[in-house]
Amino acid sequence: MMIDRVQIEKIKKIIADEYPEFKGVEPKVTRKDISPQEDIYAKLKLGVPKQLRHLYRLKFATVVETEDNVSMDRILMVTLDENLEIVKIIQSR
């Protein structure tokens, strides 16, 4: 399943609700394909390896100003599974 504009907008709304400083920020979307480690399946005699998995990462980046008027980069990484559900959110300090 490929990620489309509607799903990106849905994620952006969730992020804007939880992290207001990222409201209106357009994410950079990357896709990562994870192949099964066939050596491990063979070693453990698990049979046929699972299919290729696809993860999506949305990177939100903005600049905020601290209380002492210093500009600071803020980055928020959102990882989605193949069903386009959020599995992890990481943010910079």
Residue pairs with C-beta under 8 A, 6 or more apart in sequence:
1 54
1 82
1 83
1 84
3 29
3 31
3 56
3 80
3 84
7 84
8 27
8 29
8 58
11 27
11 58
11 78
11 80
11 86
12 25
12 26
12 27
14 86
15 22
15 60
15 76
15 78
16 22
16 23
16 24
19 60
19 76
19 91
21 62
21 64
21 74
22 60
22 62
22 74
22 76
25 60
25 61
25 62
27 58
27 59
27 60
27 78
28 58
28 59
28 61
29 56
29 57
29 58
29 59
30 56
30 57
30 59
31 54
31 55
31 56
31 57
32 54
32 55
32 56
32 57
33 52
33 53
33 54
34 52
34 53
34 54
34 55
35 52
36 49
36 50
36 51
36 52
37 49
38 49
40 46
41 47
41 48
41 49
53 81
53 82
54 82
55 79
55 80
55 81
55 82
55 87
56 79
56 80
56 84
57 77
57 78
57 79
57 80
58 77
58 78
58 80
59 75
59 76
59 77
59 78
60 75
60 76
60 77
60 78
61 73
61 74
61 75
61 76
62 73
62 74
63 71
63 72
63 73
63 74
64 71
64 72
64 74
65 71
65 72
66 72
73 92
74 91
74 92
75 91
75 92
76 89
76 90
76 91
76 92
77 88
77 89
77 90
77 91
78 86
78 88
78 89
79 86
79 87
79 88
79 89
79 90
80 86
80 87
81 87
